[in-house]
């Protein structure tokens, strides 16, 4: 039998394989075209701005190539070099405070028999810092421990301004990030190990050091890298409470805004990018190992009552929650009194000034608008992009390229991304120059900066849907977009709403992305808080910060209610399907 006869007996798909040809359907062409559009957007709004920073770092003010001269100048300047050392010192200090605190609380939430309602309350309070701009904690600590602070006497002759204030503020800001990672890590315990250790009469402390710590070491490393990256790149807290203690993030701001030295600003931006990229690589590798800890034979760990241990851990959680509430509570209290500490009569004048009388009265409404647009547009782009790389077959290099760009944004600090936008979109020869100084570029920067977390959420939701849906639709000649609208979106709607909520919350509180991109007409609330604090208007600054917290809280409540309704309907649909 010859090759032609064999080919004739094969099905159509097999014949194409023998002939070396594979025709794409119309849906596959459309899917690839849409994916190319998403990739082009990330290439334009993520890769190109970063490349602009690299280019500016090796050019002088006249555009001449100077190689590494700016880097040499930077390292030869003691004050600038000191900023790098200060940043590393502060970041490491926060890691050694925030991560152990979060670990103890995570241990209490996952390895004790404390009441479920108590654990839920602790989790809720612990997430409050995520809803506030990083400036809020700095303002609150100034009110507590500043020159006129309520607890200034506790510091003696020491000052809160500088490294102590930055460390305190960043511990507050990073605690929920570390807690969420460590709760996940401690939840992945294999109960069989503890059962075997108990059967062998292994003491509790030895079980902790030989089973618990090794099993969650990847979670600890991941939490440490996330906290380190956050502190290195944060701009808000050092700007408010840092005093004369210079750090890299503030140094970038001074170089660009204060001295208009874009070349040196690009150098600092590149240096700021290095620890973030290294931390991202470590975190990415660690997360891959973290997912592989549980196997099909693993048994969930069931904690046993330990009265003394449970009470001690519960007491620690209460103390942490009290400190978190005292921080945000001081900011809210400051927004309702006339003048701290001289006139503590209640008033709403700070809210009226921030929303009506101030030159920055439009800041709050601008933030709401940007957050809403970011939530809608970001959710759409992220989910469509994730769908295309998860459900489109035979993508080859396109899938790897898209996934790489999607996760790369996590490694880019907001301050560096904003600086890249200034250098790229403000160039007169750039055809996209019209985007500069508009609300649109603020929305784009928010979507790109927070793309990774949303992308991973969407991918996780899509992996739960069997690929047979798309295969059956293709065999029935149903266009893929109908399957996407009628099946994929309804099933993944809770995840889509979660992405929208995330985009809204982070956009309301974000400062680093917007600090280089706003105008008097497009100023955002977080930026206005910084300027009000600089002007000594602590009351209005606290009022705006409180409004951000309240707005984000209301959105989270709305998300919770909407998700509950949607899940109930989805579960009802699944029940009918089984019946």
ABEGO torsion letter per residue (X at the ends): XBAAAAAAABBAAAAAAAAGBBBBBAAAAAAAAAAAAAAAAAAAAAAAAAAAAAAAAABBAAGBBAEAAAAAAAAABAAAAAAAAAAAAAAAAAAAAAAAAAAAAAAAAAABABBAAAAAAAAAAAAAAAABBAAAAAAAAAAAABAABAAAAAAEABBABEAAAAAAAAAAAAAAAAAAAAAAAAAABBAAAAAAAAAAGBBAAAAAAAAAAAAAAAAAAAAAAAAAAAAAABAAAAAAAAEABBBAAAAAAAAAAAAGBAAAAAAAAAAAAAAAAAAAAAAAAAAAAAAAABBAABBBBBBBBBAAAAAAAAAAAAAAAAAAAAAAAAAAAAAABABOAABABBBAAAAAAAAAABAAAAAAAAAAAAAAAAAAAAAAAAAAAAAAAAABBGAEAAAAAAAAAAAAAAABBAAAAAAAAAAAAABAABAAAAABGBAAAAAAAAAAAAAAAAAAAAAAAAAABBAAAAAAAAAAGBBAAAAAAAAAAAAAAAAAAAAAAAAAAAAAABAAAAAAABBAAABBAAAAAAAAAAAGBAAAAAAAAAAAAAAAAAAAAAAAAAAAAAAAAAAAAAAAAAX
